[in-house]
Amino acid sequence: MIFVTSWDDGHPLDERVAELLERFGLRGTFFIPSRNREHRPVIGSAALRDVDARFEIGSHTLDHTYLTRLESRACEAQIQRGKDSLEQLIGHRVNGFSYPGGKYSKRVARCVKKAGFRYARTAENLRFDIGGDLFAMPTTLQLYPHGQNVLLRNFIRYGNYGKRYTALRLVAHRHNYWDRLLQLVEVSMGTDRIVHLWGHSWEIDEQRLWRDLAKLLNAVAVLRPPVSTIAGVATAESTLADE
């Protein structure tokens, strides 16, 4: 098993997530917009550079706009301007992208690729691999106490049922999200699975999940699986080169 985490929206509380990951010797990818049209705060420049010194940074558009709603020119501008702004702040190339709201299409993915990104992450859950398309990379589970109906809707929405049924079977009968997370980690030890946990730091705070997150990261650290960023697993299983 390889353990991967990623975090969307670039909220200032990403610093707290970064501190927890570092405490337990784990890795993470943080997807940052330049600003947030939903009026949530975005991590400051100094704090962002501090997180960048320890973790992978990716882009999340210019202002967290859902790209499928835009015409091609506006879509390209959101993607390119977000990338340029972020690279100017941290002083190096950004390879990764996360679709706001998990909403994307083939057209949107082409815009992301055209902007010079090397991969893009979706909100598809219940996968134990990186997928066959670097611009539609899936995850395993979101750190959020979703009900079973939400998990089933995600399962139906994204298809790939054969590749996702194993994870669905493991989590569907567990009502407690903590049990789901721990189950996925424990049963994946000693396998070639990629367990990819993702979330939003502001939701962790709203739902009061900090203690649970620390418990989970500690449990993972005790098991001592290999850990990686998204770019790291993509590099290992594709031609993606870190720069």
Order of alpha helices (4+ residues) and beta strands (2+ residues): beta-alpha-beta-alpha-beta-alpha-beta-alpha-beta-beta-alpha-alpha-alpha-beta-alpha-alpha-beta-alpha
